[in-house]
Amino acid sequence: MASFNPKDISTGQLHGYLLSAVAPRPIAFASTMDAEGKPNLSPFSFFNVFSANPPILIFSPARRVRDNTIKHTLENVEATKEVVINVVNYDIVQQMSLSSTEYAKDVNEFEKAGLTTLASDIVKPFRVAESPVQFECKVNEIIHLGTEGGAGNLVICEVVKFHISDDVLDDKAVIIQEKLDLVARAGGSYYSRAKKGFFEIPKPISTLGIGVDIMPSQVRNSMVLTGNDLGMLGNVEALPKEDDINEFINNVSERYPNIKNMAHHEKHKIARNYLSYGDVDSAWKLLLS
């Protein structure tokens, strides 16, 4: 058995071991606002429930290991003492992943991820309309665990109101776990779907994905493409160039002889098939043809 003293290995290596060994972890999809009322949305997997009376949730936006900077979420909860914690189910996991991109402070991650803002009843931060359970919270306390990269910051949240989609409740108002279909985080690129097990999602590109908000309207408003599809499509640095699109169309024209005159919804169905294999580049070339 391999044994380690935390002080003898790098913070990055220790971080990787912790994330892989303590898994899967529930995800707090935290919606906040800054002092000026600008929204922010980001996921955190250092998260759990710790009390029912009072109802307490705790999540930890850790200091970045690579440069010891702090996240906008932490800045916001320190300034406003409010947060909405939305749960993450499989239907929004790709959009959640896209929202974790380190966009600039004035960028609205709701728009980038193609998620819908829903006004809260008590606190100011928005809820994620697509999330099946949303907890409006007041921040009771923030405990800083250190000042170096990788140090956690425990945000102790008291639930003041919560909302559950009718779609995941039975006739006695009890949550049906299978319908909730939660997703949890593990190490590396691994996630765990509660009712199916592990799967992988590539981490958002460091050069910043284009996001859903600047996609062509026929793609963004597709009746075929799902939120997860849009999340995958948004995680590219730039759209393919016209020459590359034309070359792709010529290469697949034998397989799809009517591709140049194909209706949008037909192209979107084929694009979904490419996305199911993780081929985002081909999906985009088809969608833009």
N, C-alpha and C positions, 0 to 999 in steps of 0.2 A: 504494500500500500504506500502510495506517495504521500509525504507529509510536508507541510509548509508552515513557516512562520510568516504571518502577514507583513512583518517589517522587512523580510528578506527578499520580497518580490516587488515588482513595480505595481503602482496603483492600477495601471491598465490591465495587467495580468490578474491581479486580485479581483478587480471589477468583473472580468470575464468569468472567472471561476464562480463568483457569487451569483451572477445572473444565470449561469447554466445549472448550478446545483440547487438553488432555491427557486424552483419552477415546477409547474407554471404559476404565474402571478396574475391576479386580476388587474385590469387596466382602469385607471381613473382618467376619463376624458374630461379634462378640466377647462371650463370656460370662465374667463375672467375679463375684467375691464380695467384699464388704467385710470389714473386720476382725471383724465380728460374725457373719459367715456369711450375710448377706442377698444373694440373687442379683441380678445386673444383666445386661441383654442389650441391645446396641446395635450398629448397623452403621457401618462406616468404609470409605470408598473411597480413602483415602490408604493403599494397601496393596499388598504384593507379596512374592514369594519372592526371597531374596538369596543363599542358599548351600545346598548339598546336604550338605556335610561340613565343619562340622556343619550340620544342617538348620535354617536360619534364616528366619523370617518377620518382616517389619517392618510395623507399621501406625502411624498417627499420629492420635491424637485431638487435633485442633487446638483452641486457645482460641477461644471464640465471638467472631466478628467484632463483633457488635452491642454486647456489654457486657463483653468480656474475661474472662468466667468460664470455668472448666474443667468438663469432663464427669465424671460419676460413674465412668466406666470408668477414666479416668486416676487418679483418687483411689484406686480399688480396686487397680490394678496396682502403684501406688507402695506401698500398704500390705501387699499379700500376695505380690507377685512371681509371680503365676500367672494364666493366661488360657486359655480354649479358643477357638480360631478356627474357626468353622464356615463352610463355603462356602454360597453362596446360589444355588439353582437356581430355575427359573421357578415351580415349584409352591409356593414359599413367599415369593415376592417381595412380595406385598401385606402379608403378616404381618410381614415384615422392615421394610417401610416404616412400618407402624403402630408397631412397636417403637421407631422413631426419635423418636417423640413425647417431648417433654421432661417426662416424668412426675416426680413428686417422688421423692426418694432412697429412700424406704421402699416404693415401688411395684414389684411384681414384673412385669417386662416379658414374661416367659414367659407368665404368666397373661393379661396384657392382650392379647398377640398371639395367644393360643390355641395356643401351641407347647408341646411336651412336654419336660420335663426328663429327662435321662438321665445317671446317675452316671458320672463319669469314673473311670478305673482308677488314675491316678497323682496328678493334681492335684485340688483341691477344687471349682473351678467346674464347673457342669453342662455337658453337651453338649446341643445341639439335636437331638433324636431325628429330626426330619424332614429335617435336612440330610444330603446324601449323603456328605459327607466332613467329618470333625471332627479337628482337630489339638489335642491336649493340649500345652500349652507352659509352660515356665518362663521368666520374664522375666530376661534376662541384664543388661540395661541400659536406662535411659531417658535419652534425650538431649533436653533442652529447647532448642528453637531460638530462643526469644525470650520476651519477657514481655508483649508487646502483643497485642491482639485479632487473630486469624488466625494466630498463631505455632503451628507444629507441635510435637509432642512424640513423638519416635521411640521406639516401644516395640519393642525388639529381643528377639524371642522365639525360644527354642530348642525345637524339637519333641521331646518325650520319648516320645510315642506318638501314633499316628493311626489312624483307623478309616474304612473305605470300604465303602459299601453294596454288597452282592452284586449289586444291580440294575444297577449301572453298570460291572461288571467282566465281561470275556469269560472264556473257559475257561482262559486263560493268566494270569489275574489282572491284565490290562491294562485301564486305564480306557477306556471307550468314550465319547468326547467328546460324541457326539450324545445318548446316554442321560443323561449328566451334566447337560446342558442348562443351563449356567451363565448367570447374569445379571450384567451389569456396569453401572457408573454412568457417566453423562455429565453435561453441564451442565443447569441448570434442573430441569425435571421429567422429563428424558429418562433412559431406561435402554436397554440393548442386550441382547437375547437372543441368545446366541452363534450359534444356528442359524437366526435369523429376522430379526435387525436391530433397529432402534430402535422403542421404544414409550414412552408417557408414563404416569406415575403422579402424581396430584396430591400435593403435599407434605402431611404430616399437619397437621391444623388446629391453630392456635396455642392455641385454647381447650381443648385436650386431648380426644381421642376417648374414647368410653365404654369401648372395649376389648371383647374377646371374653368376658372373665370375668363381666360382668354381663348378658349377653344371656339372654333366655328359654331354658330348657334345650332346648326343641324346635327352636330355631334353632342354638344352640351345638353340639348333638349330632346335627345333621342328617346323614342318610345321603346327601343329594343335594348340599348346599352344600360347596364345597371350602374348603381353607385360605385360598386367595386371596379367595374370596367373603367369608369371615368377616373377613379383613383389611380389605376395603372397607367392610363393614357396621360394623366397629368404629371407623371414622374419622368419626364424627358426634358432635356435641356433646351431643345428647339424642335420645331416641326421639320419633317423631311423636305428637301428641296425638290423643285419641279422635275429636274432631270432624273433624280432618283425615283420619283413617283412613276414617271413614264417608263423607266426601265423595269420597274417592278410589274407594272400592268402588262407590258409586253411579255414578260416571263410567265405570267399566270393566265394569259389570254387563252391558251389552249385548254386549260382546266376550266376556265370560266369564259367561254366565248362571247357572252353577252355583257361582259363586265363594264364596258365603256358606256352602255346604255342602261345599266342596272339601276333600279330605284334605290333611294337612300336606305330604306328599311331592309332591303335585300343585302346591301353592302354591310350594313350594321350586323346582320346575322352572321355573315362570314367573318367579319372583324372579331366578333365575340369568340369564334372558334380559334382564331389566331391567339387571342388573349388567354384562352384556356390553356394554351401551351407556353404562355409567357412571352410570346412573340409580339411585343408592343410595336416594334418598328414596322413590321408588315401590316399590322392593324391600321396604323396611322397612314401608311401609303395607300391602302385600300380606301380608307375613309375620305382621304383628300383627293382621290382620283375623279 
